[in-house]
Amino acid sequence: MNKMARPVKQLNLPQLLQQQVANHADNGLLKKAKYLQISDALRTAIKNGLVKSNEQLPSARQLALELLSNRHTIMAAFDELIAEGWIESKQRRGYFVADVLPVISSQHTTKCPNEQPEHFTWQFRKKTVQRYQRSAADYRYNFAGGTPDISLFPFKEFKGFVNDALSRPDLASLNYGDNAGHPALIEQISCYLRRARALNNRKIVVVNGSQEALYVLSHLLLDDQDSVAIEAMGYAPAWNSFKSAGASLVAIAQDDKGMLPDSLSQAIEQQNKNSKPIKLIYLTPLHQYPTTVTLPIARRQAIYRIASAHNIAIIEDDYDHEFHYRCQPLAPMASDDPRGLVIYLSTFSKIMFPGARIGFLALDATLAEAVVNYKTIINHKVSVVMQDAIARWMQSGAFERYLRKVTKTYQQRRDFMVNKLHQYQRKGRVISFTIPDGGMAIWIQLDHSAKQLKDWAEKKDIYLQAEHQFCATPQLNDDRFIRLGFAGMDCNLIEKGLERLFNHEF
């Protein structure tokens, strides 16, 4: 026995004793002597694995106090179990479960030693999407297109704001209630959106990442009689949310500037004829996912007019607005929304790190109330401590200082990757690419199969995303494009990863 072993503290003998007495009463047996009830309870605990071989039992004095019994009664119960071989006494150390336990019952000999009960069969009512077996972060060269460089985050600085949130907490906010979000964070987000994105007079709802927001919106606004208009190439996790609510997806054609308004109008008319009307339009107008293009103002206005005429809501997913390099990014569609039909969605995952799990919606007051009410069914509120810390971080000014610093770093990495890609373009390994005005990735055309390159790269410890992963239907896949993220790695890793990726024969 290990000399450091301590008596078992989680053994609920009073409860076991009550069960033992109840079992005897149910079976019509005469009431046993108290010491026999105690020994039966201990024996049951050992049989059921609540106490393991060689584990130390509580002392007789401790058990006597717990069971409101006499110490001699406990000793008699111990003696009974010692005689049967269930426990043993070690001088000056106490009572321990025996190393080798007696045969529990001859009834087990009638069963085959290897016989196992039939495993329960689960009946799934919802389809799930198989997750990746290996995380992108596990690869040596991670070219995932939406991954920030977590090592740049000022953890030490942010720790001070977390400490403040814990040292001077708003006790009321740590309880149930305020499910729309921590008031201090809502105030800071509202102020930031007004100054940085020209968004005003919107209700803010803090969510557990953008995926929770998409799920809640899908189940609030859609059912199996509805359709959602999506970009022909786009963000599959959002599509999965829409499908989970029973809605059908309608892929809208896009070109090198984004979604085509005429194709949207045609799809709306066709779906009305099919009795599955389009109820939502899902867009990534800034740094379109995955192609990185920005939807021009004229097209934004055309899509808005179409949506307004048909009474269709728009979800504007503005997932990495901050990282724009050539000029100031276009203001969100939600900033010019007289009818209040645009649902604005953004996240802190790209600014901080995905594990922060903080996103937010800026929306119409009526919809905000419904979102909060539905959200409460699955998740009362997002971590208040994290919300409070972020609010303090934003209020201090350190938030925007970090944004300026990391945006400059990402621009340098974009320019570095662009220079390297030009070299591989001259060698014929890359056909073409457009330098993105912002975002965290570059959309690249190859002269060979993108999927084959992706499969080969994974074996070489390189993670990238290929065209087929973004296509709403297989027919849209030309199998010639890959998406390479530049934000998540420093220039040294980018260079080595590109060398391994393009100086190859596969």
Kinemage of the C-alpha trace (Angstrom):
@kinemage 1
@onewidth
@group {chain A} dominant
@subgroup {mainchain}
@vectorlist {calphas} color= white
{ca met a 1} P 0.000 0.000 0.000
{ca asn a 2} L 1.262 3.433 -0.886
{ca lys a 3} L 2.238 5.288 2.288
{ca met a 4} L 0.657 8.451 0.910
{ca ala a 5} L -2.792 6.845 0.547
{ca arg a 6} L -5.587 8.653 2.332
{ca pro a 7} L -8.930 7.378 3.593
{ca val a 8} L -11.742 7.381 1.038
{ca lys a 9} L -13.801 10.566 1.474
{ca gln a 10} L -16.517 10.087 -1.153
{ca leu a 11} L -18.047 6.920 0.363
{ca asn a 12} L -21.642 7.849 1.243
{ca leu a 13} L -22.317 5.188 3.868
{ca pro a 14} L -25.403 6.838 5.374
{ca gln a 15} L -27.103 6.673 1.965
{ca leu a 16} L -25.928 3.094 1.401
{ca leu a 17} L -27.280 2.111 4.800
{ca gln a 18} L -30.668 3.622 4.016
{ca gln a 19} L -30.771 1.659 0.761
{ca gln a 20} L -29.763 -1.510 2.596
{ca val a 21} L -32.578 -1.142 5.152
{ca ala a 22} L -35.056 -0.362 2.380
{ca asn a 23} L -33.998 -3.469 0.440
{ca his a 24} L -34.554 -5.650 3.460
{ca ala a 25} L -37.975 -4.117 4.080
{ca asp a 26} L -38.972 -4.594 0.429
{ca asn a 27} L -37.915 -8.223 0.565
{ca gly a 28} L -39.868 -8.849 3.747
{ca leu a 29} L -36.782 -9.747 5.729
{ca leu a 30} L -36.397 -9.237 9.447
{ca lys a 31} L -34.516 -6.189 10.495
{ca lys a 32} L -30.811 -6.969 10.874
{ca ala a 33} L -28.582 -5.941 13.709
{ca lys a 34} L -27.010 -2.530 13.189
{ca tyr a 35} L -23.461 -3.862 12.788
{ca leu a 36} L -24.679 -6.298 10.095
{ca gln a 37} L -26.437 -3.459 8.253
{ca ile a 38} L -23.174 -1.530 8.293
{ca ser a 39} L -21.135 -4.493 7.101
{ca asp a 40} L -23.679 -5.135 4.309
{ca ala a 41} L -23.436 -1.501 3.201
{ca leu a 42} L -19.637 -1.614 3.138
{ca arg a 43} L -19.664 -4.934 1.272
{ca thr a 44} L -22.072 -3.443 -1.314
{ca ala a 45} L -19.795 -0.453 -1.758
{ca ile a 46} L -16.809 -2.720 -2.421
{ca lys a 47} L -18.769 -4.953 -4.816
{ca asn a 48} L -19.993 -1.956 -6.796
{ca gly a 49} L -16.502 -0.559 -7.156
{ca leu a 50} L -17.104 2.517 -4.997
{ca val a 51} L -14.030 1.467 -3.060
{ca lys a 52} L -11.095 -0.229 -4.791
{ca ser a 53} L -8.645 -2.876 -3.609
{ca asn a 54} L -5.998 -1.505 -1.234
{ca glu a 55} L -7.916 1.753 -0.636
{ca gln a 56} L -8.074 2.883 2.977
{ca leu a 57} L -11.461 3.051 4.706
{ca pro a 58} L -12.525 5.788 7.109
{ca ser a 59} L -11.590 5.135 10.709
{ca ala a 60} L -14.079 3.502 13.093
{ca arg a 61} L -14.351 6.778 15.004
{ca gln a 62} L -15.092 8.770 11.823
{ca leu a 63} L -17.716 6.283 10.648
{ca ala a 64} L -19.334 6.245 14.061
{ca leu a 65} L -19.741 10.029 13.865
{ca glu a 66} L -21.141 9.862 10.324
{ca leu a 67} L -23.590 7.081 11.126
{ca leu a 68} L -24.600 8.349 14.565
{ca ser a 69} L -23.531 4.999 15.940
{ca asn a 70} L -21.291 3.512 18.607
{ca arg a 71} L -17.629 2.962 17.797
{ca his a 72} L -17.915 -0.654 19.017
{ca thr a 73} L -20.736 -1.266 16.534
{ca ile a 74} L -18.453 -0.101 13.714
{ca met a 75} L -15.659 -2.339 15.033
{ca ala a 76} L -18.040 -5.307 15.003
{ca ala a 77} L -18.946 -4.551 11.354
{ca phe a 78} L -15.255 -4.347 10.461
{ca asp a 79} L -14.581 -7.669 12.237
{ca glu a 80} L -17.383 -9.288 10.218
{ca leu a 81} L -15.847 -8.120 6.939
{ca ile a 82} L -12.323 -9.113 8.024
{ca ala a 83} L -13.596 -12.612 8.744
{ca glu a 84} L -15.181 -12.791 5.273
{ca gly a 85} L -12.011 -11.517 3.579
{ca trp a 86} L -13.373 -8.203 2.286
{ca ile a 87} L -11.149 -5.922 4.347
{ca glu a 88} L -7.989 -6.234 6.393
{ca ser a 89} L -6.533 -4.362 9.347
{ca lys a 90} L -3.016 -2.988 9.200
{ca gln a 91} L -1.413 -2.190 12.508
{ca arg a 92} L -1.134 1.531 13.269
{ca arg a 93} L -2.440 2.362 9.786
{ca gly a 94} L -6.112 1.480 9.770
{ca tyr a 95} L -8.542 -0.594 7.737
{ca phe a 96} L -8.069 -1.286 4.023
{ca val a 97} L -10.008 -3.076 1.301
{ca ala a 98} L -8.376 -6.444 0.723
{ca asp a 99} L -5.912 -6.782 -2.127
{ca val a 100} L -7.614 -9.978 -3.326
{ca leu a 101} L -11.379 -9.985 -2.872
{ca pro a 102} L -13.464 -13.113 -2.220
{ca val a 103} L -15.597 -14.581 -5.000
{ca ile a 104} L -18.703 -12.409 -5.008
{ca ser a 105} L -21.296 -15.007 -5.923
{ca ser a 106} L -21.495 -18.380 -7.536
{ca gln a 107} L -24.244 -17.029 -9.825
{ca his a 108} L -21.572 -15.389 -12.010
{ca thr a 109} L -20.169 -18.818 -12.906
{ca thr a 110} L -23.222 -19.505 -15.070
{ca lys a 111} L -22.181 -16.720 -17.489
{ca cys a 112} L -19.463 -16.831 -20.075
{ca pro a 113} L -16.516 -14.740 -18.769
{ca asn a 114} L -16.352 -12.730 -22.023
{ca glu a 115} L -20.087 -12.267 -22.462
{ca gln a 116} L -21.092 -8.620 -22.815
{ca pro a 117} L -24.582 -7.128 -22.769
{ca glu a 118} L -25.923 -5.890 -26.083
{ca his a 119} L -24.887 -2.268 -26.553
{ca phe a 120} L -27.610 0.356 -26.619
{ca thr a 121} L -28.562 1.528 -30.132
{ca trp a 122} L -28.969 5.279 -30.554
{ca gln a 123} L -31.691 6.592 -32.868
{ca phe a 124} L -30.563 9.925 -34.306
{ca arg a 125} L -33.251 12.368 -35.450
{ca lys a 126} L -30.804 14.966 -36.750
{ca lys a 127} L -27.951 14.515 -39.179
{ca thr a 128} L -24.523 15.579 -38.023
{ca val a 129} L -21.501 16.609 -40.037
{ca gln a 130} L -18.350 14.574 -39.563
{ca arg a 131} L -15.637 16.740 -38.084
{ca tyr a 132} L -12.048 16.724 -39.241
{ca gln a 133} L -10.024 13.955 -37.669
{ca arg a 134} L -7.040 16.275 -37.375
{ca ser a 135} L -7.238 19.947 -36.465
{ca ala a 136} L -5.654 22.467 -38.816
{ca ala a 137} L -3.632 23.748 -35.864
{ca asp a 138} L -1.907 20.349 -35.592
{ca tyr a 139} L -0.109 20.806 -38.918
{ca arg a 140} L 3.412 22.191 -39.091
{ca tyr a 141} L 2.382 24.526 -41.919
{ca asn a 142} L -1.144 25.731 -41.299
{ca phe a 143} L -2.503 27.720 -44.257
{ca ala a 144} L -6.077 27.754 -42.907
{ca gly a 145} L -7.688 30.882 -44.310
{ca gly a 146} L -9.380 32.249 -41.212
{ca thr a 147} L -6.838 31.468 -38.523
{ca pro a 148} L -5.256 34.334 -36.577
{ca asp a 149} L -1.757 34.125 -35.145
{ca ile a 150} L -2.631 33.443 -31.517
{ca ser a 151} L 0.991 33.975 -30.457
{ca leu a 152} L 0.601 37.694 -31.244
{ca phe a 153} L -2.207 38.122 -28.739
{ca pro a 154} L -1.131 40.161 -25.653
{ca phe a 155} L -1.974 37.527 -23.066
{ca lys a 156} L -0.066 39.214 -20.243
{ca glu a 157} L -1.809 42.515 -20.857
{ca phe a 158} L -5.208 40.857 -21.177
{ca lys a 159} L -4.593 38.909 -17.972
{ca gly a 160} L -4.700 42.232 -16.118
{ca phe a 161} L -8.230 42.883 -17.399
{ca val a 162} L -9.293 39.356 -16.441
{ca asn a 163} L -7.863 39.932 -12.968
{ca asp a 164} L -9.781 43.207 -12.725
{ca ala a 165} L -12.974 41.420 -13.752
{ca leu a 166} L -12.449 38.874 -10.982
{ca ser a 167} L -11.178 41.335 -8.371
{ca arg a 168} L -13.975 43.834 -8.869
{ca pro a 169} L -16.833 41.769 -10.267
{ca asp a 170} L -20.346 42.945 -10.918
{ca leu a 171} L -21.910 40.286 -8.705
{ca ala a 172} L -25.391 40.688 -10.140
{ca ser a 173} L -24.139 39.951 -13.663
{ca leu a 174} L -22.630 36.643 -12.524
{ca asn a 175} L -26.099 35.302 -11.798
{ca tyr a 176} L -28.818 34.327 -14.250
{ca gly a 177} L -30.325 37.126 -16.328
{ca asp a 178} L -28.951 39.658 -18.841
{ca asn a 179} L -28.847 36.895 -21.430
{ca ala a 180} L -28.355 39.447 -24.203
{ca gly a 181} L -24.848 39.996 -22.862
{ca his a 182} L -22.863 41.796 -20.198
{ca pro a 183} L -24.064 45.451 -20.233
{ca ala a 184} L -20.509 46.833 -20.148
{ca leu a 185} L -19.507 44.809 -23.211
{ca ile a 186} L -22.691 45.723 -25.075
{ca glu a 187} L -21.909 49.389 -24.422
{ca gln a 188} L -18.348 49.031 -25.724
{ca ile a 189} L -19.399 47.074 -28.819
{ca ser a 190} L -22.097 49.646 -29.599
{ca cys a 191} L -19.583 52.478 -29.309
{ca tyr a 192} L -17.016 50.644 -31.431
{ca leu a 193} L -19.536 49.796 -34.178
{ca arg a 194} L -20.711 53.386 -34.315
{ca arg a 195} L -17.168 54.752 -34.703
{ca ala a 196} L -15.512 52.029 -36.791
{ca arg a 197} L -18.368 50.661 -38.911
{ca ala a 198} L -20.977 53.453 -39.067
{ca leu a 199} L -23.493 51.167 -37.356
{ca asn a 200} L -25.916 52.843 -34.997
{ca asn a 201} L -29.256 52.310 -33.254
{ca arg a 202} L -29.007 48.526 -33.142
{ca lys a 203} L -29.590 46.057 -30.368
{ca ile a 204} L -26.500 44.028 -29.514
{ca val a 205} L -26.747 40.371 -28.534
{ca val a 206} L -23.557 38.628 -27.406
{ca val a 207} L -23.308 35.005 -28.520
{ca asn a 208} L -21.065 32.025 -27.979
{ca gly a 209} L -19.305 32.500 -31.311
{ca ser a 210} L -20.899 33.185 -34.697
{ca gln a 211} L -21.957 29.556 -35.140
{ca glu a 212} L -24.357 29.775 -32.194
{ca ala a 213} L -25.850 32.920 -33.724
{ca leu a 214} L -26.357 31.190 -37.070
{ca tyr a 215} L -27.995 28.204 -35.392
{ca val a 216} L -30.376 30.368 -33.358
{ca leu a 217} L -31.305 32.509 -36.366
{ca ser a 218} L -31.899 29.416 -38.499
{ca his a 219} L -34.279 27.836 -36.018
{ca leu a 220} L -36.087 31.096 -35.370
{ca leu a 221} L -36.617 32.143 -38.970
{ca leu a 222} L -36.662 28.937 -41.040
{ca asp a 223} L -38.429 25.623 -41.390
{ca asp a 224} L -38.654 22.827 -43.965
{ca gln a 225} L -40.873 24.936 -46.217
{ca asp a 226} L -38.225 27.643 -46.671
{ca ser a 227} L -35.074 28.233 -48.690
{ca val a 228} L -31.908 30.248 -48.110
{ca ala a 229} L -30.018 32.029 -50.882
{ca ile a 230} L -26.293 31.495 -50.465
{ca glu a 231} L -23.183 32.394 -52.421
{ca ala a 232} L -22.288 29.590 -54.845
{ca met a 233} L -18.994 29.231 -53.021
{ca gly a 234} L -19.111 29.999 -49.346
{ca tyr a 235} L -19.032 29.033 -45.699
{ca ala a 236} L -20.237 25.451 -45.165
{ca pro a 237} L -20.761 25.687 -41.348
{ca ala a 238} L -23.378 28.392 -41.958
{ca trp a 239} L -25.066 26.187 -44.552
{ca asn a 240} L -25.178 23.349 -42.030
{ca ser a 241} L -27.072 25.576 -39.606
{ca phe a 242} L -29.671 26.420 -42.237
{ca lys a 243} L -30.072 22.757 -43.175
{ca ser a 244} L -30.426 21.783 -39.507
{ca ala a 245} L -33.626 23.850 -39.441
{ca gly a 246} L -34.927 21.952 -42.479
{ca ala a 247} L -34.352 24.735 -45.022
{ca ser a 248} L -33.158 24.142 -48.587
{ca leu a 249} L -30.110 25.909 -49.995
{ca val a 250} L -30.188 27.817 -53.272
{ca ala a 251} L -26.754 28.606 -54.696
{ca ile a 252} L -26.587 32.046 -56.364
{ca ala a 253} L -24.029 32.524 -59.126
{ca gln a 254} L -21.072 34.799 -58.453
{ca asp a 255} L -18.234 36.287 -60.453
{ca asp a 256} L -15.002 38.056 -59.595
{ca lys a 257} L -16.972 40.760 -57.777
{ca gly a 258} L -19.266 38.529 -55.751
{ca met a 259} L -22.939 37.529 -55.890
{ca leu a 260} L -24.863 38.402 -59.074
{ca pro a 261} L -28.099 40.338 -58.336
{ca asp a 262} L -29.804 39.097 -61.524
{ca ser a 263} L -29.185 35.486 -60.538
{ca leu a 264} L -30.654 36.248 -57.113
{ca ser a 265} L -33.830 37.683 -58.673
{ca gln a 266} L -34.237 34.638 -60.920
{ca ala a 267} L -33.753 32.258 -57.984
{ca ile a 268} L -36.387 34.080 -55.917
{ca glu a 269} L -38.938 33.783 -58.729
{ca gln a 270} L -38.127 30.111 -59.268
{ca gln a 271} L -38.388 29.230 -55.577
{ca asn a 272} L -41.748 31.001 -55.347
{ca lys a 273} L -42.991 28.765 -58.162
{ca asn a 274} L -41.623 25.721 -56.325
{ca ser a 275} L -43.472 26.752 -53.136
{ca lys a 276} L -40.207 26.906 -51.217
{ca pro a 277} L -39.714 30.665 -51.002
{ca ile a 278} L -36.375 32.209 -50.119
{ca lys a 279} L -36.636 33.663 -46.607
{ca leu a 280} L -32.983 34.501 -45.982
{ca ile a 281} L -29.980 35.683 -47.973
{ca tyr a 282} L -26.601 34.801 -46.456
{ca leu a 283} L -23.729 37.048 -47.556
{ca thr a 284} L -20.059 37.701 -46.776
{ca pro a 285} L -19.837 41.017 -48.679
{ca leu a 286} L -16.455 42.110 -47.297
{ca his a 287} L -13.625 39.646 -48.082
{ca gln a 288} L -16.070 37.127 -49.540
{ca tyr a 289} L -15.521 33.659 -48.166
{ca pro a 290} L -13.556 32.012 -49.741
{ca thr a 291} L -12.618 34.151 -52.758
{ca thr a 292} L -11.691 37.293 -50.682
{ca val a 293} L -13.368 39.741 -53.129
{ca thr a 294} L -15.372 42.692 -51.840
{ca leu a 295} L -18.940 43.163 -53.073
{ca pro a 296} L -19.140 46.627 -54.751
{ca ile a 297} L -21.531 49.257 -53.448
{ca ala a 298} L -23.744 49.078 -56.544
{ca arg a 299} L -24.298 45.345 -56.097
{ca arg a 300} L -24.917 45.721 -52.387
{ca gln a 301} L -27.609 48.251 -53.116
{ca ala a 302} L -29.133 46.063 -55.838
{ca ile a 303} L -29.253 43.021 -53.539
{ca tyr a 304} L -30.780 45.124 -50.778
{ca arg a 305} L -33.514 46.427 -53.121
{ca ile a 306} L -34.317 42.876 -54.223
{ca ala a 307} L -34.478 41.649 -50.630
{ca ser a 308} L -36.667 44.573 -49.598
{ca ala a 309} L -39.077 44.075 -52.527
{ca his a 310} L -39.572 40.410 -51.615
{ca asn a 311} L -39.520 40.912 -47.843
{ca ile a 312} L -36.413 38.748 -47.393
{ca ala a 313} L -33.936 39.199 -44.533
{ca ile a 314} L -30.167 39.376 -45.104
{ca ile a 315} L -27.538 37.898 -42.798
{ca glu a 316} L -24.353 39.919 -43.259
{ca asp a 317} L -21.441 37.881 -41.895
{ca asp a 318} L -18.627 40.400 -41.378
{ca tyr a 319} L -16.128 37.964 -39.935
{ca asp a 320} L -12.810 39.844 -40.356
{ca his a 321} L -13.738 43.480 -40.987
{ca glu a 322} L -10.742 44.872 -39.075
{ca phe a 323} L -8.107 43.415 -41.383
{ca his a 324} L -8.260 45.669 -44.429
{ca tyr a 325} L -5.053 47.061 -45.892
{ca arg a 326} L -5.410 49.065 -49.088
{ca cys a 327} L -7.883 51.623 -47.763
{ca gln a 328} L -10.731 51.964 -45.323
{ca pro a 329} L -13.124 49.022 -45.783
{ca leu a 330} L -16.620 49.648 -47.079
{ca ala a 331} L -19.179 50.231 -44.358
{ca pro a 332} L -21.383 47.200 -43.694
{ca met a 333} L -24.687 46.834 -45.530
{ca ala a 334} L -26.336 47.118 -42.124
{ca ser a 335} L -25.159 50.724 -41.870
{ca asp a 336} L -27.607 51.709 -44.637
{ca asp a 337} L -30.640 49.628 -43.760
{ca pro a 338} L -33.797 51.768 -43.612
{ca arg a 339} L -36.092 48.736 -43.302
{ca gly a 340} L -34.067 47.000 -40.599
{ca leu a 341} L -33.910 43.738 -42.561
{ca val a 342} L -30.120 43.226 -42.307
{ca ile a 343} L -28.871 40.997 -39.504
{ca tyr a 344} L -25.282 41.961 -38.774
{ca leu a 345} L -22.978 39.219 -37.451
{ca ser a 346} L -19.367 39.496 -36.331
{ca thr a 347} L -16.929 37.836 -33.957
{ca phe a 348} L -13.896 38.326 -31.725
{ca ser a 349} L -12.488 34.948 -32.823
{ca lys a 350} L -10.325 36.452 -35.565
{ca ile a 351} L -9.213 39.377 -33.407
{ca met a 352} L -8.379 37.366 -30.287
{ca phe a 353} L -8.443 33.588 -30.704
{ca pro a 354} L -11.212 31.099 -31.584
{ca gly a 355} L -11.293 29.693 -28.058
{ca ala a 356} L -12.542 33.020 -26.702
{ca arg a 357} L -15.995 32.076 -28.096
{ca ile a 358} L -17.344 35.615 -28.197
{ca gly a 359} L -19.401 36.837 -31.130
{ca phe a 360} L -22.185 39.360 -31.454
{ca leu a 361} L -25.263 40.282 -33.441
{ca ala a 362} L -26.411 43.830 -34.201
{ca leu a 363} L -30.068 43.736 -35.179
{ca asp a 364} L -33.606 45.045 -35.039
{ca ala a 365} L -35.069 45.322 -31.520
{ca thr a 366} L -37.964 42.916 -32.159
{ca leu a 367} L -35.664 40.263 -33.588
{ca ala a 368} L -33.166 40.832 -30.763
{ca glu a 369} L -35.770 39.940 -28.149
{ca ala a 370} L -36.700 36.748 -29.995
{ca val a 371} L -33.026 35.768 -30.398
{ca val a 372} L -32.360 36.223 -26.689
{ca asn a 373} L -35.448 34.209 -25.752
{ca tyr a 374} L -34.511 31.339 -28.069
{ca lys a 375} L -30.843 31.478 -27.131
{ca thr a 376} L -31.819 31.062 -23.473
{ca ile a 377} L -33.150 27.595 -24.286
{ca ile a 378} L -29.696 26.352 -25.215
{ca asn a 379} L -27.350 28.693 -23.383
{ca his a 380} L -28.254 31.247 -20.738
{ca lys a 381} L -25.293 33.511 -21.317
{ca val a 382} L -21.729 33.665 -22.549
{ca ser a 383} L -18.934 33.665 -19.939
{ca val a 384} L -19.464 36.876 -17.997
{ca val a 385} L -15.846 37.014 -16.840
{ca met a 386} L -14.617 36.927 -20.447
{ca gln a 387} L -17.203 39.513 -21.506
{ca asp a 388} L -16.247 41.787 -18.617
{ca ala a 389} L -12.529 41.461 -19.375
{ca ile a 390} L -13.065 42.310 -23.054
{ca ala a 391} L -15.203 45.320 -22.090
{ca arg a 392} L -12.412 46.616 -19.827
{ca trp a 393} L -9.864 45.919 -22.573
{ca met a 394} L -11.886 47.910 -25.107
{ca gln a 395} L -12.566 50.781 -22.713
{ca ser a 396} L -8.862 51.148 -21.902
{ca gly a 397} L -7.896 51.731 -25.535
{ca ala a 398} L -5.568 48.696 -25.554
{ca phe a 399} L -8.005 46.825 -27.804
{ca glu a 400} L -7.624 49.241 -30.709
{ca arg a 401} L -3.869 49.569 -30.158
{ca tyr a 402} L -3.592 45.804 -30.557
{ca leu a 403} L -5.809 45.926 -33.669
{ca arg a 404} L -3.500 48.447 -35.316
{ca lys a 405} L -0.442 46.379 -34.478
{ca val a 406} L -1.808 43.033 -35.660
{ca thr a 407} L -3.314 44.541 -38.826
{ca lys a 408} L 0.102 45.912 -39.776
{ca thr a 409} L 1.674 42.495 -39.141
{ca tyr a 410} L -0.911 40.693 -41.269
{ca gln a 411} L -0.415 43.187 -44.100
{ca gln a 412} L 3.324 42.495 -44.032
{ca arg a 413} L 2.637 38.754 -44.201
{ca arg a 414} L 0.210 39.233 -47.081
{ca asp a 415} L 2.824 41.197 -49.017
{ca phe a 416} L 5.461 38.569 -48.259
{ca met a 417} L 3.235 35.759 -49.515
{ca val a 418} L 2.316 37.765 -52.612
{ca asn a 419} L 6.011 38.172 -53.501
{ca lys a 420} L 6.605 34.439 -53.071
{ca leu a 421} L 3.545 33.557 -55.148
{ca his a 422} L 4.803 35.785 -57.966
{ca gln a 423} L 7.989 33.682 -57.995
{ca tyr a 424} L 5.998 30.445 -58.265
{ca gln a 425} L 3.798 32.047 -60.908
{ca arg a 426} L 6.864 32.699 -63.053
{ca lys a 427} L 7.803 29.033 -62.610
{ca gly a 428} L 4.354 27.978 -63.787
{ca arg a 429} L 3.272 26.395 -60.500
{ca val a 430} L 0.651 29.097 -59.919
{ca ile a 431} L -1.628 30.282 -62.728
{ca ser a 432} L -3.077 33.432 -61.197
{ca phe a 433} L -4.268 35.163 -58.050
{ca thr a 434} L -5.642 38.546 -57.082
{ca ile a 435} L -3.988 40.514 -54.299
{ca pro a 436} L -6.776 40.921 -51.724
{ca asp a 437} L -7.476 44.366 -50.321
{ca gly a 438} L -7.933 42.771 -46.920
{ca gly a 439} L -8.736 39.596 -45.068
{ca met a 440} L -6.512 36.749 -43.988
{ca ala a 441} L -6.098 34.594 -47.108
{ca ile a 442} L -5.390 34.546 -50.854
{ca trp a 443} L -7.470 32.689 -53.471
{ca ile a 444} L -5.085 30.998 -55.916
{ca gln a 445} L -5.644 29.304 -59.286
{ca leu a 446} L -3.512 26.250 -60.111
{ca asp a 447} L -2.696 24.390 -63.309
{ca his a 448} L -3.571 21.039 -61.742
{ca ser a 449} L -6.054 19.413 -59.362
{ca ala a 450} L -6.560 21.374 -56.145
{ca lys a 451} L -7.922 18.326 -54.321
{ca gln a 452} L -4.939 16.191 -55.271
{ca leu a 453} L -2.626 18.923 -54.026
{ca lys a 454} L -4.552 19.150 -50.743
{ca asp a 455} L -4.407 15.366 -50.226
{ca trp a 456} L -0.693 15.295 -51.005
{ca ala a 457} L 0.005 18.305 -48.765
{ca glu a 458} L -1.635 16.706 -45.745
{ca lys a 459} L 0.871 13.866 -45.948
{ca lys a 460} L 3.627 16.492 -45.909
{ca asp a 461} L 2.279 18.163 -42.754
{ca ile a 462} L 0.707 21.059 -44.698
{ca tyr a 463} L -2.876 22.172 -44.197
{ca leu a 464} L -4.684 24.081 -46.930
{ca gln a 465} L -8.232 24.365 -48.221
{ca ala a 466} L -9.254 23.349 -51.742
{ca glu a 467} L -12.080 24.586 -53.949
{ca his a 468} L -14.378 21.580 -53.453
{ca gln a 469} L -14.687 22.407 -49.735
{ca phe a 470} L -16.471 25.675 -50.538
{ca cys a 471} L -18.794 24.658 -53.370
{ca ala a 472} L -22.511 24.517 -52.623
{ca thr a 473} L -22.918 21.772 -55.259
{ca pro a 474} L -20.308 19.420 -56.777
{ca gln a 475} L -21.135 20.718 -60.259
{ca leu a 476} L -19.631 24.099 -59.335
{ca asn a 477} L -16.220 22.633 -58.580
{ca asp a 478} L -13.547 23.283 -61.236
{ca asp a 479} L -10.933 21.733 -58.923
{ca arg a 480} L -8.407 24.454 -59.731
{ca phe a 481} L -8.393 26.799 -56.730
{ca ile a 482} L -6.903 26.704 -53.256
{ca arg a 483} L -7.213 29.144 -50.371
{ca leu a 484} L -3.958 29.946 -48.549
{ca gly a 485} L -4.079 31.796 -45.263
{ca phe a 486} L -1.196 34.113 -44.431
{ca ala a 487} L -2.224 35.487 -41.033
{ca gly a 488} L -1.559 32.466 -38.856
{ca met a 489} L 2.169 31.981 -39.538
{ca asp a 490} L 5.220 34.210 -39.522
{ca cys a 491} L 7.122 34.892 -42.744
{ca asn a 492} L 9.693 32.181 -42.073
{ca leu a 493} L 7.037 29.477 -41.812
{ca ile a 494} L 5.141 30.894 -44.801
{ca glu a 495} L 8.309 30.675 -46.937
{ca lys a 496} L 9.146 27.111 -45.864
{ca gly a 497} L 5.547 25.983 -46.260
{ca leu a 498} L 5.304 27.417 -49.784
{ca glu a 499} L 8.620 25.808 -50.741
{ca arg a 500} L 7.398 22.422 -49.578
{ca leu a 501} L 4.027 22.960 -51.286
{ca phe a 502} L 5.166 24.143 -54.732
{ca asn a 503} L 8.605 22.514 -55.122
{ca his a 504} L 7.182 19.019 -55.407
{ca glu a 505} L 6.066 16.243 -57.653
{ca phe a 506} L 2.939 14.427 -56.451
